[in-house]
């Protein structure tokens, strides 16, 4: 039977660090030694924005995190407080999945039940900083684009792109931007992912400040949020469930037409061979579907170079990619930075010069 993971997060910080990662790996290795062969899967499902917004409490608490942008210095991103999520879990029945009760426990991950989406992981910060360092390239993408974040959780990279869109000069008509935000757990999308987008919009609209505080969720606020998305030609889709052919087929249906550019983002998704294989197949399937219809596809995958005792990491990911006729290029790493467990970001693009975001 699968055993839970528990990480020793600091009292005031829900961002994972290297010491926590070591604990993660030890626990996962123990699970494998105990013969964890479970293959529980959640059937992929699309959740509408209206449905997810309708479950929000009357008030949500938020905090801020700073991202370094070479062009603008520190950029503030806002997100829901972890304690606020737990408070909602304690007083309400989300009615979605078992991850609700898992989020209340001291176990940060329960395999096949809760995959840690309520917390912000270290490599998602790396990926967000990388996107910030290419802000100019992102802002000048004038064509319609679909952004897919696999294993979104708190969706920090998508929050940064959201920040760019709401702070960029408006155009008439603005190019369509479709966000497909995916997480194993429906409750993570409900309690963390979508609320974070709402909070980020509220900050960009000067409804809240960068200081930790509360946002009152009224009908006027949610209506204004929807109207702002329409004005900016932003579409939000949310998908829960396990990776695989069903997931990629469902996700591809959410891609806008005609065929357009697709940017796939992922952080900490290759921590074990089991997750690496499912993730890789899904990733390449999504990229292939986009390219078959004339679109361009790029993926950025942030991960630790090795997850000790588990078997996952960049080498394992690269091996699986080669087995499927693909390859990734390391475009950023912590090598030479004196950090603990090495971390890096890999970029995958389609074949040929015209494929992918060549500016990244």
CORRAZI-V204274 format. One line per field, one symbol per residue. burial: 1 if it has 16 or more other C-alpha atoms within 10 Angstrom, else 0. A space follows every 50 residues. Layout:
burial = ???
//
This chain:
burial = 01111111100001011000111110111110000000000101111010 01100100011111001110000011111111011101100001001111 01110011111111111111111111111111101001000001111111 11111111111111110000000111111111111111111111111111 11110001100001101000010011001001111111111111001100 11011100111111111111111001111111111111111000111111 11111111111111011101100001110000110000001111111111 0000111000
//
